[in-house]
Amino acid sequence: MLLHEVLDGILAECTRQKQLWGSQRHHSLEKWYTILGEEIGELAKEILELPEKDDKMYEENLSKLKVEAIQCAAVICSMLEVIE
């Protein structure tokens, strides 16, 4: 993925999360840490389940891993919006 594709994906995910959950204005960093921790846990699961490159499921699992990474980045972006 090129950087602009990654950033486009993060922006799209931020929009999706706002549509799903509404504007997240948590002022507690502990709340943000909890939300991010849940997303990082899902990313870790995908990393642990990623098969070897020669496995036929590699590309599908890699796609899931990318989705989780973008979700983590979107949560961080939302947190930074509140901090600023």
C-alpha positions as CSV (number, residue, x, y, z in Angstrom):
1,M,0.0,0.0,0.0
2,L,1.2,3.5,-0.8
3,L,1.1,6.2,1.9
4,H,-1.9,8.0,0.2
5,E,-3.8,4.7,0.1
6,V,-3.1,4.1,3.8
7,L,-4.2,7.7,4.7
8,D,-7.3,7.4,2.5
9,G,-8.1,4.1,4.3
10,I,-7.7,5.8,7.7
11,L,-9.9,8.7,6.8
12,A,-12.6,6.4,5.4
13,E,-12.4,4.4,8.7
14,C,-12.6,7.5,10.8
15,T,-15.8,8.4,8.9
16,R,-17.2,4.9,9.2
17,Q,-16.5,4.9,13.0
18,K,-18.2,8.3,13.4
19,Q,-21.3,7.1,11.5
20,L,-21.3,3.9,13.6
21,W,-20.6,5.4,17.1
22,G,-21.3,9.1,16.6
23,S,-18.7,11.7,17.5
24,Q,-16.4,10.2,20.2
25,R,-15.5,12.9,22.7
26,H,-14.1,10.9,25.5
27,H,-12.0,13.3,27.7
28,S,-10.6,10.4,29.7
29,L,-7.3,9.1,28.3
30,E,-8.0,5.9,30.1
31,K,-11.2,5.4,28.0
32,W,-9.2,6.0,24.8
33,Y,-6.6,3.6,26.0
34,T,-9.3,1.0,26.6
35,I,-10.8,1.5,23.1
36,L,-7.4,1.4,21.5
37,G,-6.4,-1.7,23.5
38,E,-9.4,-3.6,22.2
39,E,-8.4,-2.7,18.6
40,I,-4.8,-3.6,19.2
41,G,-5.9,-6.9,20.6
42,E,-7.8,-7.6,17.4
43,L,-4.7,-6.6,15.4
44,A,-2.5,-8.9,17.5
45,K,-4.9,-11.8,16.9
46,E,-4.6,-11.3,13.1
47,I,-0.8,-11.1,13.4
48,L,-0.7,-14.4,15.3
49,E,-3.0,-16.1,12.9
50,L,-1.2,-14.9,9.8
51,P,-0.1,-18.0,7.9
52,E,3.2,-18.5,6.0
53,K,3.4,-16.6,2.6
54,D,3.0,-19.8,0.6
55,D,-0.3,-20.7,2.4
56,K,-3.4,-20.1,0.2
57,M,-5.0,-18.1,3.1
58,Y,-2.1,-15.7,3.4
59,E,-3.6,-12.9,1.3
60,E,-7.0,-13.1,2.9
61,N,-5.5,-13.0,6.4
62,L,-3.2,-10.2,5.4
63,S,-6.2,-8.2,4.2
64,K,-7.9,-8.7,7.6
65,L,-4.6,-7.6,9.3
66,K,-4.6,-4.4,7.3
67,V,-8.2,-3.6,8.2
68,E,-7.4,-4.0,11.9
69,A,-4.3,-1.8,11.6
70,I,-6.3,0.9,9.9
71,Q,-8.9,0.7,12.7
72,C,-6.2,1.2,15.3
73,A,-4.9,4.3,13.4
74,A,-8.4,5.7,13.1
75,V,-9.0,5.4,16.9
76,I,-5.7,7.2,17.5
77,C,-6.8,10.0,15.1
78,S,-10.1,10.4,16.9
79,M,-8.2,10.5,20.2
80,L,-5.9,13.2,18.9
81,E,-8.8,15.3,17.7
82,V,-10.1,15.4,21.3
83,I,-6.7,16.1,22.8
84,E,-6.2,19.0,20.4
